[in-house]
Amino acid sequence: RGVAAAAHSSTALSPTARHNRARRYPTFGVSRKAGASKAPAFPRASASASGDVPDEYIALANELVEVAGNITSKYFRTPLEVDDKNDDSPVTIADRGAEAAMRALVKSTFPDHAIFGEEEGIELGAGGGQEWMWVFDPIDGTKSFITGKPLFGTLVALLKHGAPVLGVLDQPILKERWVGVSGRASTFNGAPVAVRPCAAVGDAYMYSTTPLMFEGDNLAPYQRIADAVKVPMYGCDCYAYGLLASGFCDLVVEADLKPYDYMALVPIVKGAGGAFTD
């Protein structure tokens, strides 16, 4: 099975890999097929919310990534001024413009919904509404974006009572989109996807954004996984989770993720038969 981990950390693994969790690997998500602001207190990413996701919410999620993609694509591979945020992560006019457009669309369509975005933090809905909360990262992988690598993505999640029930990962340059909805099969450009079997950790192809993200208590557990897998690979940001959901890799392991980095990916990985854990 595929696994994804966030920590947080994220990883995709087989049942054998999950058994090895007792060795204190970093947080990870696993497929279930054999073989900016201070974040609110979200429940575990693996939690599920009861009830169907209304079709109009799914339509809005797709519209949000379209709006963001129209803006970010315009700036891709163009000269950009890059600012450093307080955590030393980069941000551009493309990040800020895309998030502003996404926020405006949510507020005009469902004003009682809350919003949590990477660049501008948390904003409750009209009347303090927060049963439904949109969580988005306009450019996940800003370093890839500013260096011309088309493996960044726009992430949109919808939370119900704090649990992710809808997620979209959109790569606007390659025109690739993964959608996950609680209780439904995940899709890639409209077609169902599934994680692939992986019988043992030693057979796994693993992605992490960079080995440099693992520090302190995360370093030794990560190194044990990296040493155990067949091939450790780097540099895909959120795109790696799409590859996991589509059955092209077996494990994604990451650290120091914020809610807007992974909430959208939970329904996608789980809806493809994978697992996601910290």
Backbone as CSV, one residue per row, in Angstrom:
resi,resn,N_x,N_y,N_z,CA_x,CA_y,CA_z,C_x,C_y,C_z
1,ARG,0.813,-1.202,0.000,0.000,0.000,0.000,0.846,1.251,0.000
2,GLY,0.289,2.337,-0.424,0.997,3.599,-0.407,0.825,4.281,0.929
3,VAL,1.767,5.095,1.312,1.673,5.788,2.592,2.079,7.237,2.454
4,ALA,1.449,8.112,3.197,1.863,9.501,3.207,1.981,9.981,4.627
5,ALA,3.041,10.722,4.949,3.200,11.196,6.313,3.488,12.662,6.383
6,ALA,2.933,13.347,7.330,3.150,14.761,7.484,3.411,15.119,8.929
7,ALA,4.315,16.132,9.387,4.465,16.435,10.799,5.146,17.678,11.230
8,HIS,4.895,17.928,11.109,4.650,16.832,10.993,5.221,16.129,9.945
9,SER,5.038,14.903,9.569,5.698,14.212,8.486,4.667,13.500,7.657
10,SER,4.984,13.113,6.409,4.028,12.337,5.677,4.713,11.258,4.887
11,THR,4.085,10.064,4.738,4.745,8.929,4.100,3.759,7.956,3.503
12,ALA,4.110,7.232,2.425,3.239,6.199,1.876,3.893,4.852,2.027
13,LEU,3.190,3.852,2.606,3.827,2.571,2.913,2.908,1.384,2.717
14,SER,3.527,0.177,2.664,2.797,-1.083,2.627,2.454,-1.519,4.041
15,PRO,1.681,-2.622,4.201,1.404,-3.094,5.552,2.693,-3.385,6.310
16,THR,3.688,-3.895,5.617,4.969,-4.147,6.277,5.538,-2.854,6.824
17,ALA,5.433,-1.800,6.036,5.961,-0.513,6.478,5.211,-0.017,7.694
18,ARG,3.905,-0.234,7.709,3.143,0.228,8.852,3.524,-0.534,10.106
19,HIS,3.797,-1.813,9.969,4.241,-2.612,11.104,5.521,-2.025,11.695
20,ASN,6.371,-1.522,10.820,7.648,-0.977,11.274,7.525,0.377,11.946
21,ARG,6.312,0.920,12.022,6.131,2.192,12.706,6.583,2.109,14.151
22,ALA,6.536,0.905,14.717,6.946,0.746,16.109,8.390,1.187,16.320
23,ARG,9.153,1.290,15.228,10.548,1.721,15.334,10.667,3.240,15.357
24,ARG,9.523,3.924,15.544,9.498,5.378,15.687,10.009,6.107,14.464
25,TYR,9.420,5.738,13.322,9.653,6.521,12.118,8.931,7.853,12.267
26,PRO,9.244,8.826,11.399,8.502,10.082,11.457,7.046,9.838,11.095
27,THR,6.233,10.857,11.271,4.835,10.794,10.885,4.699,10.404,9.428
28,PHE,3.724,9.577,9.109,3.584,9.250,7.699,2.182,8.831,7.356
29,GLY,1.878,8.888,6.039,0.602,8.436,5.542,0.844,7.192,4.725
30,VAL,-0.100,6.238,4.771,0.133,4.960,4.101,-1.036,4.579,3.241
31,SER,-0.781,4.010,2.082,-1.876,3.538,1.273,-2.345,2.219,1.822
32,ARG,-3.595,1.908,1.633,-4.128,0.719,2.264,-4.212,-0.459,1.327
33,LYS,-3.622,-0.388,0.156,-3.577,-1.562,-0.691,-2.372,-2.367,-0.292
34,ALA,-2.534,-3.732,-0.225,-1.404,-4.516,0.235,-0.261,-4.344,-0.675
35,GLY,0.708,-5.256,-0.235,1.926,-5.159,-0.924,2.645,-3.820,-0.489
36,ALA,1.884,31.041,8.907,1.519,32.241,8.696,0.860,32.632,9.921
37,SER,-0.243,32.278,10.269,-0.937,32.477,11.519,-0.796,31.213,12.317
38,LYS,-1.042,31.303,13.597,-1.045,30.108,14.408,-2.219,29.259,13.981
39,ALA,-1.985,27.993,13.741,-3.037,27.125,13.245,-4.043,26.838,14.337
40,PRO,-5.340,26.685,13.964,-6.329,26.278,14.946,-6.076,24.840,15.365
41,ALA,-6.776,24.401,16.388,-6.556,23.046,16.904,-7.331,22.044,16.063
42,PHE,-6.743,21.622,14.959,-7.381,20.659,14.086,-7.294,19.261,14.684
43,PRO,-8.292,18.390,14.397,-8.159,16.988,14.794,-7.147,16.300,13.905
44,ARG,-6.832,15.027,14.190,-5.899,14.274,13.375,-6.335,14.292,11.932
45,ALA,-5.371,14.328,11.003,-5.692,14.400,9.582,-6.450,13.179,9.103
46,SER,-6.345,12.070,9.809,-7.027,10.861,9.387,-8.489,10.853,9.787
47,ALA,-8.917,11.858,10.549,-10.308,11.892,10.980,-11.232,12.059,9.796
48,SER,-12.450,11.570,9.930,-13.428,11.722,8.862,-14.658,12.422,9.414
49,ALA,-15.340,13.159,8.575,-16.551,13.839,8.997,-17.744,13.127,8.383
50,SER,-18.834,13.097,9.099,-20.019,12.421,8.585,-20.728,13.318,7.584
51,GLY,-21.473,12.686,6.688,-22.241,13.449,5.723,-21.510,13.645,4.421
52,ASP,-22.292,13.787,3.347,-21.721,13.988,2.029,-21.272,15.432,1.853
53,VAL,-20.331,15.616,0.952,-19.886,16.961,0.598,-20.785,17.461,-0.527
54,PRO,-21.484,18.565,-0.335,-22.375,19.072,-1.384,-21.636,19.318,-2.700
55,ASP,-22.303,19.031,-3.807,-21.678,19.199,-5.117,-21.251,20.634,-5.364
56,GLU,-22.002,21.592,-4.811,-21.619,22.989,-5.041,-20.309,23.333,-4.338
57,TYR,-19.974,22.619,-3.269,-18.696,22.842,-2.612,-17.550,22.270,-3.453
58,ILE,-17.809,21.124,-4.063,-16.797,20.531,-4.945,-16.574,21.439,-6.152
59,ALA,-17.657,21.985,-6.684,-17.539,22.898,-7.824,-16.731,24.135,-7.444
60,LEU,-16.965,24.654,-6.236,-16.211,25.832,-5.804,-14.734,25.496,-5.651
61,ALA,-14.422,24.317,-5.115,-13.015,23.925,-4.957,-12.302,23.924,-6.306
62,ASN,-12.961,23.399,-7.314,-12.370,23.394,-8.653,-12.247,24.811,-9.213
63,GLU,-13.232,25.640,-8.921,-13.171,27.023,-9.391,-12.037,27.784,-8.689
64,LEU,-11.813,27.488,-7.417,-10.746,28.156,-6.673,-9.375,27.873,-7.272
65,VAL,-9.116,26.622,-7.624,-7.794,26.326,-8.193,-7.674,26.890,-9.606
66,GLU,-8.791,26.997,-10.322,-8.751,27.632,-11.643,-8.372,29.102,-11.514
67,VAL,-9.017,29.781,-10.574,-8.737,31.200,-10.357,-7.284,31.403,-9.957
68,ALA,-6.815,30.560,-9.027,-5.423,30.677,-8.597,-4.463,30.368,-9.732
69,GLY,-4.763,29.338,-10.511,-3.892,28.944,-11.615,-3.774,30.010,-12.686
70,ASN,-4.860,30.725,-12.934,-4.809,31.812,-13.922,-3.822,32.890,-13.507
71,ILE,-3.703,33.099,-12.203,-2.791,34.125,-11.702,-1.360,33.600,-11.643
72,THR,-1.171,32.430,-11.048,0.193,31.923,-10.882,0.850,31.610,-12.220
73,SER,0.081,31.112,-13.174,0.644,30.779,-14.494,1.186,32.015,-15.194
74,LYS,0.522,33.131,-14.954,0.943,34.389,-15.579,2.341,34.804,-15.131
75,TYR,2.700,34.445,-13.901,4.000,34.848,-13.348,5.077,33.771,-13.463
76,PHE,4.691,32.559,-13.860,5.649,31.459,-13.893,6.739,31.720,-14.934
77,ARG,7.970,31.524,-14.535,9.149,31.745,-15.381,9.231,33.174,-15.923
78,THR,8.874,34.109,-15.041,9.066,35.526,-15.340,9.905,36.125,-14.213
79,PRO,10.560,37.255,-14.447,11.335,37.886,-13.366,10.404,38.291,-12.224
80,LEU,10.719,37.852,-11.012,9.866,38.109,-9.859,10.695,38.638,-8.693
81,GLU,10.102,39.550,-7.962,10.710,39.956,-6.702,10.282,38.961,-5.637
82,VAL,11.234,38.414,-4.917,10.956,37.395,-3.905,11.227,37.978,-2.528
83,ASP,10.217,37.936,-1.673,10.367,38.402,-0.297,10.532,37.198,0.625
84,ASP,11.182,37.409,1.752,11.328,36.367,2.767,10.378,36.655,3.922
85,LYS,9.581,35.642,4.282,8.662,35.788,5.403,9.419,35.604,6.724
86,ASN,8.698,35.721,7.821,9.342,35.621,9.135,10.022,34.274,9.357
87,ASP,9.498,33.226,8.700,10.111,31.906,8.859,11.154,31.635,7.783
88,ASP,11.541,32.677,7.047,12.548,32.608,5.987,12.071,31.894,4.733
89,SER,10.780,31.512,4.677,10.261,30.920,3.446,9.942,32.036,2.451
90,PRO,10.088,31.769,1.150,9.884,32.818,0.155,8.413,33.040,-0.178
91,VAL,8.085,34.242,-0.611,6.732,34.565,-1.054,6.833,35.580,-2.184
92,THR,5.899,35.505,-3.134,5.918,36.398,-4.299,4.551,37.037,-4.501
93,ILE,4.500,37.947,-5.456,3.236,38.564,-5.821,2.242,37.521,-6.332
94,ALA,2.746,36.442,-6.890,1.870,35.379,-7.381,1.161,34.683,-6.226
95,ASP,1.907,34.367,-5.140,1.290,33.757,-3.955,0.194,34.664,-3.396
96,ARG,0.542,35.926,-3.200,-0.380,36.856,-2.559,-1.597,37.147,-3.431
97,GLY,-1.359,37.325,-4.721,-2.473,37.614,-5.618,-3.436,36.451,-5.743
98,ALA,-2.893,35.251,-5.809,-3.741,34.067,-5.929,-4.567,33.872,-4.663
99,GLU,-3.950,34.042,-3.498,-4.720,33.854,-2.267,-5.803,34.918,-2.128
100,ALA,-5.494,36.154,-2.486,-6.499,37.212,-2.402,-7.705,36.883,-3.287
101,ALA,-7.457,36.375,-4.474,-8.549,36.023,-5.378,-9.364,34.852,-4.832
102,MET,-8.690,33.878,-4.230,-9.387,32.725,-3.661,-10.253,33.145,-2.475
103,ARG,-9.709,33.989,-1.626,-10.485,34.471,-0.478,-11.734,35.223,-0.942
104,ALA,-11.572,36.083,-1.911,-12.707,36.867,-2.403,-13.799,35.968,-2.967
105,LEU,-13.396,34.902,-3.652,-14.372,33.986,-4.246,-15.142,33.225,-3.173
106,VAL,-14.453,32.747,-2.148,-15.146,32.044,-1.065,-16.127,32.984,-0.376
107,LYS,-15.677,34.191,-0.057,-16.538,35.126,0.680,-17.755,35.551,-0.114
108,SER,-17.612,35.634,-1.430,-18.759,36.024,-2.251,-19.721,34.861,-2.501
109,THR,-19.220,33.636,-2.399,-20.049,32.465,-2.695,-20.678,31.874,-1.442
110,PHE,-19.880,31.694,-0.404,-20.369,31.148,0.865,-19.821,32.005,2.010
111,PRO,-20.442,33.153,2.247,-19.892,34.103,3.223,-19.843,33.585,4.656
112,ASP,-20.601,32.526,4.969,-20.581,31.989,6.321,-19.460,30.974,6.528
113,HIS,-18.685,30.669,5.469,-17.579,29.730,5.586,-16.325,30.449,6.072
114,ALA,-15.535,29.753,6.888,-14.265,30.294,7.363,-13.165,30.010,6.343
115,ILE,-12.058,30.733,6.474,-10.931,30.608,5.550,-9.634,30.572,6.347
116,PHE,-8.746,29.684,5.945,-7.390,29.647,6.514,-6.419,29.518,5.354
117,GLY,-5.684,30.599,5.077,-4.732,30.602,3.979,-3.325,30.827,4.475
118,GLU,-2.345,30.362,3.725,-0.962,30.473,4.161,-0.532,31.919,4.338
119,GLU,-0.954,32.782,3.420,-0.416,34.143,3.429,-1.137,35.081,4.388
120,GLU,-2.449,34.900,4.582,-3.218,35.865,5.370,-3.867,35.272,6.611
121,GLY,-3.606,33.998,6.894,-4.089,33.418,8.136,-5.563,33.081,8.141
122,ILE,-6.169,33.133,9.347,-7.537,32.659,9.565,-8.529,33.810,9.559
123,GLU,-9.660,33.576,8.910,-10.752,34.544,8.868,-12.052,33.769,9.030
124,LEU,-12.780,34.028,10.099,-14.037,33.334,10.320,-15.095,33.829,9.348
125,GLY,-16.101,32.983,9.129,-17.182,33.369,8.243,-18.108,34.383,8.895
126,ALA,-19.093,34.848,8.138,-20.057,35.804,8.655,-20.718,35.229,9.906
127,GLY,-20.818,36.060,10.949,-21.411,35.590,12.184,-20.523,34.639,12.960
128,GLY,-19.236,34.601,12.613,-18.303,33.717,13.303,-18.358,32.284,12.825
129,GLY,-18.920,32.067,11.636,-19.071,30.709,11.114,-17.749,29.988,10.937
130,GLN,-17.693,28.707,11.377,-16.492,27.904,11.186,-16.782,26.415,11.055
131,GLU,-18.071,26.043,10.886,-18.388,24.629,10.653,-17.670,24.144,9.399
132,TRP,-17.719,24.981,8.356,-16.992,24.705,7.118,-15.841,25.684,7.017
133,MET,-14.643,25.158,6.803,-13.466,26.026,6.673,-12.668,25.628,5.429
134,TRP,-12.383,26.623,4.590,-11.534,26.411,3.421,-10.083,26.668,3.816
135,VAL,-9.234,25.735,3.494,-7.809,25.849,3.799,-7.050,25.783,2.486
136,PHE,-6.273,26.808,2.172,-5.564,26.755,0.903,-4.162,27.334,0.953
137,ASP,-3.377,26.758,0.058,-2.004,27.196,-0.183,-1.925,27.524,-1.672
138,PRO,-1.862,28.799,-2.026,-1.908,29.164,-3.455,-0.759,28.598,-4.267
139,ILE,0.432,28.539,-3.657,1.590,27.911,-4.311,2.309,27.066,-3.270
140,ASP,2.046,25.780,-3.277,2.810,24.881,-2.434,4.046,24.485,-3.241
141,GLY,5.203,24.901,-2.757,6.420,24.691,-3.527,6.880,25.987,-4.171
142,THR,6.873,27.064,-3.392,7.272,28.367,-3.937,8.706,28.344,-4.455
143,LYS,9.576,27.578,-3.810,10.963,27.497,-4.284,11.028,26.855,-5.667
144,SER,10.199,25.850,-5.883,10.114,25.268,-7.232,9.576,26.293,-8.220
145,PHE,8.551,27.030,-7.789,7.925,28.032,-8.657,8.925,29.094,-9.097
146,ILE,9.691,29.641,-8.146,10.579,30.753,-8.494,11.828,30.283,-9.248
147,THR,12.085,28.976,-9.239,13.221,28.453,-10.006,12.771,27.767,-11.294
148,GLY,11.498,27.951,-11.664,11.026,27.495,-12.965,10.690,26.024,-13.074
149,LYS,10.533,25.338,-11.948,10.223,23.906,-11.988,8.721,23.704,-11.839
150,PRO,8.044,23.085,-12.802,6.581,22.985,-12.777,6.072,21.824,-11.925
151,LEU,6.590,21.714,-10.706,6.120,20.673,-9.795,5.541,21.272,-8.512
152,PHE,5.288,22.575,-8.531,4.545,23.203,-7.446,3.061,22.881,-7.649
153,GLY,2.245,23.280,-6.721,0.819,23.043,-6.899,-0.009,23.999,-6.064
154,THR,-1.271,24.142,-6.439,-2.239,24.870,-5.627,-3.035,23.848,-4.834
155,LEU,-3.126,24.059,-3.528,-3.833,23.131,-2.652,-5.064,23.809,-2.072
156,VAL,-6.200,23.128,-2.181,-7.456,23.612,-1.602,-8.082,22.474,-0.820
157,ALA,-8.375,22.726,0.442,-9.065,21.739,1.272,-10.329,22.371,1.832
158,LEU,-11.319,21.527,2.078,-12.511,21.958,2.800,-12.642,21.082,4.038
159,LEU,-12.715,21.731,5.200,-12.843,21.026,6.466,-14.263,21.167,6.987
160,LYS,-14.790,20.089,7.535,-16.069,20.132,8.235,-15.801,19.805,9.694
161,HIS,-16.107,20.746,10.566,-15.808,20.589,11.984,-14.342,20.210,12.194
162,GLY,-13.451,20.769,11.381,-12.024,20.576,11.555,-11.422,19.381,10.859
163,ALA,-12.229,18.535,10.210,-11.703,17.353,9.529,-11.770,17.554,8.018
164,PRO,-10.703,17.205,7.277,-10.690,17.412,5.825,-11.601,16.424,5.095
165,VAL,-12.577,16.949,4.362,-13.528,16.100,3.632,-13.429,16.287,2.121
166,LEU,-12.665,17.288,1.686,-12.508,17.587,0.260,-11.118,18.156,0.046
167,GLY,-10.435,17.682,-0.991,-9.110,18.201,-1.285,-8.852,18.246,-2.784
168,VAL,-8.180,19.296,-3.224,-7.794,19.434,-4.625,-6.316,19.810,-4.672
169,LEU,-5.581,19.108,-5.508,-4.187,19.416,-5.841,-4.149,19.727,-7.323
170,ASP,-3.803,20.957,-7.665,-3.807,21.379,-9.060,-2.427,21.854,-9.478
171,GLN,-1.946,21.332,-10.612,-0.696,21.797,-11.204,-1.073,22.540,-12.484
172,PRO,-1.111,23.878,-12.438,-1.678,24.647,-13.543,-0.831,24.662,-14.813
173,ILE,0.464,24.432,-14.700,1.321,24.459,-15.887,1.159,23.161,-16.680
174,LEU,1.156,22.049,-15.969,1.009,20.744,-16.618,-0.451,20.374,-16.866
175,LYS,-1.373,21.183,-16.339,-2.812,20.924,-16.473,-3.176,19.571,-15.870
176,GLU,-2.722,19.354,-14.644,-2.984,18.102,-13.936,-3.685,18.413,-12.613
177,ARG,-4.712,17.613,-12.314,-5.496,17.893,-11.118,-5.964,16.605,-10.452
178,TRP,-5.671,16.501,-9.170,-6.181,15.404,-8.351,-7.265,15.951,-7.433
179,VAL,-8.354,15.202,-7.308,-9.464,15.600,-6.443,-9.825,14.434,-5.538
180,GLY,-9.943,14.716,-4.248,-10.368,13.708,-3.281,-11.564,14.208,-2.496
181,VAL,-12.565,13.366,-2.361,-13.780,13.699,-1.621,-14.077,12.557,-0.665
182,SER,-14.350,12.879,0.577,-14.623,11.855,1.580,-15.724,10.908,1.112
183,GLY,-15.439,9.605,1.156,-16.419,8.597,0.760,-16.446,8.286,-0.717
184,ARG,-15.581,8.919,-1.507,-15.553,8.687,-2.952,-14.130,8.337,-3.394
185,ALA,-14.033,7.741,-4.564,-12.716,7.438,-5.132,-12.069,8.722,-5.621
186,SER,-10.792,8.882,-5.352,-10.063,10.053,-5.840,-9.876,9.970,-7.345
187,THR,-9.709,11.142,-7.963,-9.580,11.192,-9.418,-8.377,12.014,-9.828
188,PHE,-7.877,11.717,-11.018,-6.843,12.509,-11.669,-7.390,12.928,-13.018
189,ASN,-7.566,14.227,-13.206,-8.179,14.761,-14.436,-9.471,14.024,-14.769
190,GLY,-10.242,13.715,-13.717,-11.561,13.125,-13.887,-11.611,11.612,-13.880
191,ALA,-10.472,10.930,-13.962,-10.445,9.463,-13.995,-10.024,8.924,-12.629
192,PRO,-10.632,7.824,-12.167,-10.276,7.264,-10.854,-8.808,6.856,-10.792
193,VAL,-8.192,7.014,-9.626,-6.801,6.609,-9.406,-6.730,5.727,-8.167
194,ALA,-5.646,4.980,-8.066,-5.448,4.117,-6.908,-3.956,3.951,-6.656
195,VAL,-3.601,3.828,-5.391,-2.214,3.553,-5.038,-1.859,2.150,-5.504
196,ARG,-0.572,1.876,-5.617,-0.140,0.566,-6.091,0.300,-0.313,-4.921
197,PRO,0.287,-1.625,-5.113,0.773,-2.523,-4.051,2.270,-2.338,-3.829
198,CYS,2.674,-2.512,-2.585,4.102,-2.500,-2.243,4.271,-3.454,-1.071
199,ALA,4.902,-4.579,-1.311,4.928,-5.663,-0.329,5.835,-5.384,0.854
200,ALA,6.840,-4.550,0.678,7.800,-4.328,1.759,8.429,-2.956,1.620
201,VAL,8.876,-2.415,2.737,9.535,-1.107,2.710,10.746,-1.137,1.783
202,GLY,11.423,-2.264,1.754,12.608,-2.375,0.908,12.311,-2.314,-0.573
203,ASP,11.038,-2.431,-0.950,10.640,-2.317,-2.355,10.140,-0.919,-2.707
204,ALA,10.075,-0.035,-1.723,9.389,1.241,-1.887,10.245,2.316,-2.547
205,TYR,9.596,3.091,-3.417,10.148,4.328,-3.957,9.557,5.461,-3.116
206,MET,10.408,6.235,-2.483,9.968,7.229,-1.513,10.331,8.639,-1.956
207,TYR,9.404,9.559,-1.739,9.671,10.977,-1.992,9.669,11.766,-0.685
208,SER,10.536,12.755,-0.625,10.511,13.814,0.381,10.884,15.096,-0.361
209,THR,10.391,16.221,0.115,10.736,17.466,-0.561,12.237,17.715,-0.518
210,THR,12.830,17.530,0.658,14.275,17.667,0.811,14.699,16.957,2.089
211,PRO,15.879,16.327,2.112,16.332,15.716,3.367,16.656,16.761,4.426
212,LEU,16.822,18.014,4.015,17.176,19.074,4.954,16.003,19.468,5.865
213,MET,14.786,18.991,5.545,13.633,19.331,6.367,13.600,18.503,7.664
214,PHE,14.429,17.476,7.734,14.435,16.606,8.910,15.547,17.034,9.858
215,GLU,15.148,17.561,10.999,16.100,18.054,11.996,15.717,17.529,13.370
216,GLY,16.627,17.616,14.299,16.322,17.249,15.675,15.814,15.823,15.790
217,ASP,14.688,15.666,16.481,14.127,14.337,16.729,13.640,13.658,15.460
218,ASN,13.408,14.419,14.395,12.928,13.833,13.138,14.042,13.193,12.313
219,LEU,15.282,13.575,12.552,16.366,13.179,11.665,16.654,11.676,11.712
220,ALA,16.830,11.123,12.888,17.176,9.703,12.988,16.066,8.790,12.464
221,PRO,14.780,9.043,12.801,13.727,8.204,12.231,13.660,8.296,10.710
222,TYR,13.831,9.523,10.193,13.832,9.666,8.739,14.975,8.876,8.106
223,GLN,16.138,8.955,8.697,17.290,8.267,8.116,17.082,6.763,8.093
224,ARG,16.388,6.234,9.113,16.101,4.800,9.108,15.214,4.419,7.930
225,ILE,14.220,5.253,7.638,13.349,4.969,6.493,14.119,5.113,5.186
226,ALA,14.880,6.200,5.064,15.629,6.443,3.827,16.613,5.317,3.546
227,ASP,17.207,4.766,4.591,18.142,3.660,4.421,17.438,2.357,4.064
228,ALA,16.162,2.253,4.461,15.439,0.992,4.269,14.757,0.880,2.912
229,VAL,14.347,2.014,2.318,13.596,1.939,1.068,14.503,1.595,-0.108
230,LYS,13.877,1.241,-1.216,14.651,0.903,-2.406,15.300,2.136,-3.010
231,VAL,14.509,3.205,-3.177,15.025,4.442,-3.783,14.428,5.646,-3.058
232,PRO,15.246,6.467,-2.391,14.754,7.738,-1.851,14.948,8.844,-2.891
233,MET,13.905,9.661,-3.070,13.954,10.727,-4.078,13.467,12.033,-3.458
234,TYR,13.777,13.144,-4.140,13.515,14.446,-3.540,13.006,15.451,-4.585
235,GLY,12.347,16.515,-4.046,12.112,17.683,-4.874,10.755,17.846,-5.510
236,CYS,9.718,17.141,-5.041,8.413,17.236,-5.712,7.376,18.058,-4.960
237,ASP,7.656,18.468,-3.726,6.659,19.202,-2.955,5.347,18.423,-2.928
238,CYS,4.208,19.122,-3.053,2.912,18.445,-2.982,2.689,17.491,-4.151
239,TYR,3.375,17.698,-5.241,3.197,16.867,-6.440,3.472,15.394,-6.149
240,ALA,4.346,15.127,-5.177,4.667,13.742,-4.833,3.432,12.995,-4.343
241,TYR,2.538,13.698,-3.652,1.337,13.040,-3.140,0.392,12.654,-4.279
242,GLY,0.385,13.457,-5.329,-0.387,13.084,-6.504,0.180,11.841,-7.161
243,LEU,1.508,11.780,-7.251,2.154,10.587,-7.809,1.862,9.364,-6.955
244,LEU,1.835,9.546,-5.651,1.483,8.449,-4.754,0.062,7.967,-5.014
245,ALA,-0.877,8.912,-5.082,-2.277,8.555,-5.305,-2.482,7.873,-6.652
246,SER,-1.648,8.215,-7.635,-1.772,7.631,-8.969,-0.988,6.332,-9.124
247,GLY,-0.290,5.903,-8.073,0.395,4.625,-8.116,1.775,4.646,-8.730
248,PHE,2.448,5.798,-8.700,3.786,5.888,-9.297,4.913,5.885,-8.260
249,CYS,4.586,6.084,-7.002,5.558,5.926,-5.927,4.820,5.299,-4.750
250,ASP,5.548,4.957,-3.717,4.965,4.166,-2.643,4.916,4.867,-1.295
251,LEU,5.668,5.927,-1.162,5.827,6.529,0.154,6.188,8.000,0.004
252,VAL,5.563,8.831,0.818,5.963,10.232,0.914,6.193,10.521,2.390
253,VAL,7.384,10.957,2.724,7.730,11.237,4.119,8.212,12.681,4.225
254,GLU,7.594,13.449,5.119,7.953,14.857,5.242,7.903,15.288,6.701
255,ALA,8.409,16.477,6.978,8.409,17.022,8.335,8.072,18.498,8.304
256,ASP,7.650,19.008,9.463,7.414,20.442,9.644,6.340,20.977,8.704
257,LEU,5.275,20.208,8.530,4.182,20.661,7.668,3.142,21.431,8.474
258,LYS,2.552,22.441,7.838,1.465,23.207,8.421,0.138,22.698,7.843
259,PRO,-1.002,23.030,8.462,-2.283,22.523,7.944,-2.514,22.807,6.467
260,TYR,-2.119,23.985,5.994,-2.343,24.292,4.585,-1.398,23.521,3.666
261,ASP,-0.382,22.872,4.231,0.528,22.049,3.429,-0.029,20.656,3.162
262,TYR,-0.904,20.164,4.032,-1.301,18.759,3.891,-2.797,18.465,3.966
263,MET,-3.619,19.397,4.466,-5.041,19.086,4.625,-5.698,18.661,3.306
264,ALA,-5.361,19.321,2.206,-5.954,18.972,0.914,-5.525,17.596,0.439
265,LEU,-4.368,17.141,0.899,-3.808,15.883,0.410,-4.420,14.668,1.098
266,VAL,-5.003,14.869,2.289,-5.558,13.744,3.041,-6.675,13.041,2.273
267,PRO,-7.723,13.744,1.806,-8.784,13.043,1.073,-8.295,12.428,-0.238
268,ILE,-7.289,13.053,-0.858,-6.770,12.520,-2.127,-6.078,11.187,-1.905
269,VAL,-5.188,11.136,-0.923,-4.451,9.898,-0.642,-5.399,8.807,-0.148
270,LYS,-6.278,9.155,0.793,-7.187,8.151,1.347,-8.186,7.659,0.303
271,GLY,-8.650,8.560,-0.549,-9.607,8.173,-1.586,-9.001,7.324,-2.682
272,ALA,-7.654,7.278,-2.725,-6.953,6.425,-3.692,-6.567,5.088,-3.063
273,GLY,-7.008,4.858,-1.834,-6.696,3.603,-1.161,-5.507,3.682,-0.250
274,GLY,-4.963,4.881,-0.065,-3.785,5.042,0.775,-4.143,5.419,2.185
275,ALA,-3.139,5.648,2.991,-3.328,6.065,4.373,-2.462,7.275,4.641
276,PHE,-2.906,8.080,5.611,-2.208,9.329,5.927,-2.158,9.439,7.433
277,THR,-0.979,9.600,7.986,-0.869,9.623,9.440,0.281,10.496,9.878
278,ASP,0.220,10.920,11.127,1.355,11.631,11.720,1.954,10.783,12.823
